[in-house]
Structure formats: structure tokens, C-alpha cells
Amino acid sequence: MQNEPPSAGSEIPAIDAVPQCAFVTGPRGAGKTRWVQRQVRGVIDEHPGAHCAILLAEEGRTRMERFCKETPGVSVRRLLLPCMCCPGLADLSGVLRGLVSVVRPGWLWVEVPALAAAGLMAEFDRVVGWPRKLDVCLDPGWTLALRDDTLAPFQLALLGLADLVIPDTSSVKSRPSDSGAAGRANLNDPA
């Protein structure tokens, strides 16, 4: 199947430099927002006056919006996902067009639910074409499923695409049959 070029008017405006882009995904409650906030703070600390942008494809809480209001140089936009399996309906190009024309970010994070991540990244690659990386945050359920080799196919695919896997930071109770660290995956090794 051949990729179609973006339709007229859907192109992302030309910018001086392509922002560093990262998709951050994982299950609800895995710490995606915390991870993005930590990354943004690091950029702002290292590069005073930097412009960062965050696309939120997550529903619900407004913790990130508050963070952006309180952090100079950071802009956030919502990306409506009308259907998790149809990323083309999300108007990624329109949201990015508006964001890039106003903010001109040096860094861009896209926080997206795990179920929609692969499709939205494919749409990003098709429409935008900027280099990007994928960070996957784990929660206790994914950590246990990874350890027990019971991840769903979409979870395995995401972990296979990941440039960085962020381990679960909460305590995961071991099952009685566990014998120490033997057989546990090295979560810091995305290979």
C-alpha cells in the first residue's frame, strides 16, 4: 500500500529546525504525564528560554494543562481521538499546524493512550515525517505481564518499537512462585 501525500492545506508549516519529538505511551496510571513533565523540566533547566510543546491525546485530567500554565515556554494542545483505531480522524496535521505556527517548539511530546499509539505514530510519520522516538511507561499490570510473558500482541508491538521503556515505579508484589530476580526482564534494555 502506497502512502498518499498530505492533502493541500494539510502540510505542516516550514520551520527553521525540526523539533525533537517523542511519543509517550502506556496504560492509564503508568506515569506518562509525570514522565513528560520531568523531561520538560530538564529541557527548560538546560536550555533557558526554550519552547516546548505537548500534544495530549489523553482524556480527562488537567494536570498537564496546569503544569503548562505554571511553566514558562511550554504550550499544550489537546488532540481529540474520536476513535482509538482510526488515527486519521484525529486531525493530527491540523493540530500540529496550529501549534507549530504559533509556538515554534524545539521539543515536542505527544502523550497518547497505548491502544492508539501505533496508529497515531504511523499517521505522524505519514503526515509530518519528522524523526521521533517512542517512550513506553509501564504500570504494575504491564510489568507483571512482561515478566510472565502474557502481554497482548499490541503491547508486545509497542515494546518492540520502544526507544525507551520506563519501568513501573510503584511496588509490584511478587507471586509466591517467584524466586528472586531470575527470569525477570531487564526493563532498562529496550532491545
Secondary structure by P-SEA (a helix, b strand, c coil): cccccccccccccccccccbbbbbbccccccaaaaaaaaaaaaaaacccbbbbbbbcccccaaaaaaaaacccbbbbbbbccccccccccaaaaaaaaaaacccccbbbbbbcccaaaaaaaaaaacccccbbbbbbbcaaaaaaaaaccccaaaaaaaaacccccccccbbbbccccccccccccccccc
